[in-house]
C-alpha cells in the first residue's frame, strides 16, 4: 500500500467523514428530544463534538484494517449509536420514523451543501485540487451514509423506518431481527448484495437529484 496515497486519502476524507458522522448522530438525538425522549440529551450525545460519536473500533480501526486488507477497495464502519428510548417518545411507532429519518436527512443536506461548495468553487475559478477533491469527498461520503443507512433492515435507520410504517404484527416480526441485523447487513455487504441492489441505484438517484437541484446555480456561473 502506497503510504502517500493513504495520507492523501485521509487528508481529503477526514473532515467530511467527521462532519457526516457527527451531524448524523446529533440529528437522531435532536429528533428524539423533539419527540419527547431526553436520553441522548442527558448522556451528552446531542452535540457537534465528534469525540462524543466516534467509536474506536467501528469508526477508526475497522475502516483502516479493511482499507489495508483490500487495497482500498472495500470500506465499512460505524459510529457510536445515539441512545434512544423509543418507549419515551410521545407516539412511539410514529415518532420512531422521524427519529430514524433524521440521520439520513442530515447526510443528504450535507451532500447538498458540499455540492453547492463544489459548484461555487468551480464557478469562481478555484482550481486548487485539494479543495475540489474535499468537496467531492463530502458529497460522496454523505450520499453513501444517506443511502446505506436507509437499507430496510434494523438496526439501520431504514429498518426502523420500516418498523414504524408496517402494521403492528409485521413490525414486531421485523424488530426481532435487530440483535442479528448488523451481522446480516455485514454479510450482505460482503456478498455484494447491498452494493449492487441498493447502494449503487440509490447513489445514482442521489447524484441525479443533486444535479437537478443545483442546475440553476451551475447555469448562473456559466
C-alpha positions as a printed Julia matrix, in Angstrom:
222×3 Matrix{Float64}:
   0.0     0.0     0.0
   1.34    3.43   -1.05
   1.78    5.47    2.14
   1.46    8.74    0.2
  -1.86    7.63   -1.27
  -3.13    6.72    2.19
  -2.11   10.1     3.63
  -3.78   11.94    0.74
  -6.97    9.89    1.14
  -7.12   10.52    4.9
  -6.44   14.25    4.4
  -9.28   14.58    1.89
 -11.85   12.4     3.66
 -11.18   13.17    7.34
 -13.2    16.4     7.56
 -16.21   15.21    5.51
 -16.37   11.95    7.48
 -16.22   13.73   10.84
 -18.99   16.13    9.81
 -21.07   13.33    8.29
 -20.89   11.13   11.39
 -21.31   13.95   13.91
 -24.32   15.6    12.31
 -25.94   12.23   11.53
 -25.83   11.08   15.15
 -26.63   14.5    16.64
 -29.69   14.7    14.36
 -31.01   11.44   15.81
 -30.59   12.8    19.33
 -32.17   16.14   18.49
 -35.17   14.46   16.85
 -35.61   12.14   19.84
 -35.59   15.16   22.17
 -38.06   16.94   19.93
 -40.47   14.0    20.23
 -40.12   13.52   23.97
 -37.09   11.29   24.72
 -34.31   13.09   26.61
 -31.98   10.06   26.86
 -29.43   11.29   24.3
 -29.52   14.82   25.72
 -28.88   13.63   29.27
 -25.96   11.48   28.04
 -24.4    14.41   26.17
 -24.95   12.98   22.7
 -26.88   15.92   21.21
 -23.62   17.67   20.43
 -21.45   18.67   17.48
 -18.35   17.38   19.27
 -17.2    14.44   17.07
 -15.48   12.75   20.03
 -18.91   12.02   21.51
 -19.88    9.97   18.44
 -16.65    8.25   17.37
 -16.36    4.54   18.16
 -12.71    3.44   18.33
 -13.36    0.07   16.71
 -16.11    0.97   14.24
 -15.0     4.45   13.17
 -11.21    4.11   13.24
  -9.75    0.6    13.48
 -12.18   -1.37   11.3
 -12.07    1.05    8.31
  -8.25    1.21    8.48
  -7.91   -2.58    8.66
 -10.29   -3.05    5.74
  -8.52   -0.34    3.74
  -5.18   -2.13    4.05
  -6.63   -5.63    3.69
  -8.5    -4.82    0.47
  -6.12   -2.22   -1.01
  -8.79    0.42   -0.53
 -11.46   -1.45   -2.47
 -13.78   -2.13    0.46
 -14.56    0.03    3.48
 -17.08   -0.47    6.25
 -17.52    1.25    9.57
 -19.96    2.67   12.06
 -20.28    5.39   14.69
 -21.36    5.07   18.3
 -25.18    4.8    18.11
 -27.16    7.55   19.8
 -29.21    6.05   22.67
 -32.94    6.4    22.06
 -35.63    5.05   24.37
 -38.47    4.65   21.9
 -40.88    3.96   24.76
 -40.42    7.55   25.94
 -41.46    9.06   22.63
 -44.9    10.64   22.72
 -46.19    8.38   19.94
 -43.5     5.67   19.73
 -44.45    3.94   16.48
 -44.95    7.15   14.53
 -42.16    9.18   16.14
 -39.66    6.34   15.59
 -39.92    7.08   11.86
 -38.91   10.73   12.3
 -36.09    9.93   14.73
 -34.66    7.32   12.33
 -35.12    9.55    9.29
 -33.28   12.48   10.91
 -29.83   10.91   10.44
 -30.03   10.18    6.69
 -31.75   13.56    6.18
 -28.79   15.29    7.85
 -26.45   13.47    5.47
 -28.44   14.42    2.37
 -28.49   18.07    3.45
 -24.72   17.92    3.9
 -24.35   16.38    0.44
 -26.26   19.38   -0.94
 -24.0    21.79    0.97
 -20.79   20.14   -0.3
 -22.2    20.08   -3.85
 -23.05   23.79   -3.63
 -19.48   24.49   -2.47
 -18.13   22.47   -5.4
 -20.22   24.38   -7.93
 -19.29   27.74   -6.4
 -15.57   26.91   -6.35
 -15.68   25.84   -9.97
 -17.78   28.88  -10.87
 -15.32   31.4    -9.38
 -12.37   29.65  -10.97
 -10.78   27.93   -7.99
  -8.57   25.12   -9.3
  -6.8    24.03   -6.11
  -7.1    20.25   -6.3
  -7.35   19.7    -2.52
 -10.48   21.85   -2.16
 -12.12   20.32   -5.22
 -11.43   16.78   -4.01
 -12.58   17.75   -0.49
 -15.97   18.84   -1.82
 -16.3    15.74   -3.99
 -15.46   13.58   -0.97
 -18.07   15.45    1.08
 -20.75   14.69   -1.5
 -19.7    11.05   -1.84
 -19.39   10.31    1.88
 -22.76   11.8     2.72
 -24.57   10.14   -0.15
 -23.09    6.79    0.9
 -24.23    7.33    4.5
 -27.64    8.52    3.33
 -28.19    5.54    1.04
 -26.63    2.85    3.25
 -28.5     3.87    6.39
 -31.81    3.72    4.53
 -31.33   -0.01    3.88
 -34.59   -1.51    5.23
 -33.23   -3.79    7.93
 -32.82   -2.92   11.63
 -30.7    -1.68   13.32
 -30.12    0.58   10.3
 -32.32    3.66   10.08
 -34.21    2.28    7.1
 -35.15   -0.79    9.11
 -36.53    1.33   11.94
 -38.44    3.48    9.47
 -39.95    0.3     8.03
 -40.86   -0.94   11.53
 -42.7     2.33   12.1
 -44.58    2.04    8.8
 -45.59   -1.64    8.92
 -48.74   -2.95   10.65
 -48.03   -4.0    14.24
 -47.65   -7.8    13.72
 -45.22   -7.34   10.79
 -43.41   -4.54   12.65
 -42.85   -6.78   15.67
 -41.54   -9.6    13.46
 -39.08   -7.27   11.72
 -37.97   -5.71   15.03
 -36.98   -9.16   16.33
 -34.24   -9.26   13.68
 -32.41   -6.28   15.22
 -30.0    -8.23   17.52
 -28.62  -10.04   14.44
 -29.28   -7.26   11.93
 -25.74   -5.86   11.94
 -24.24   -9.27   11.07
 -26.87   -9.88    8.38
 -26.16   -6.48    6.82
 -22.4    -7.05    7.0
 -22.82  -10.42    5.27
 -24.96   -8.83    2.54
 -22.35   -6.08    2.1
 -19.52   -8.62    1.72
 -21.64  -10.66   -0.72
 -22.17   -7.54   -2.82
 -25.95   -7.58   -2.43
 -26.24   -4.23   -0.67
 -23.91   -2.53   -3.14
 -25.44   -3.82   -6.36
 -29.13   -3.89   -5.43
 -29.4    -0.96   -3.03
 -26.4     1.34   -2.63
 -25.48    1.87   -6.29
 -29.04    2.57   -7.53
 -29.78    4.92   -4.63
 -26.42    6.7    -5.05
 -27.19    7.22   -8.74
 -30.59    8.63   -7.79
 -28.93   10.89   -5.21
 -26.42   12.29   -7.71
 -29.18   12.89  -10.24
 -31.28   14.71   -7.61
 -28.31   16.91   -6.69
 -27.7    17.68  -10.34
 -31.31   18.8   -10.8
 -31.33   20.91   -7.63
 -28.05   22.64   -8.45
 -28.62   23.14  -12.18
 -29.84   26.77  -11.67
 -26.7    27.62   -9.67
 -24.49   25.91  -12.24
 -26.25   27.81  -15.01
 -25.74   31.09  -13.1
 -21.95   30.68  -13.1
 -21.91   29.76  -16.77
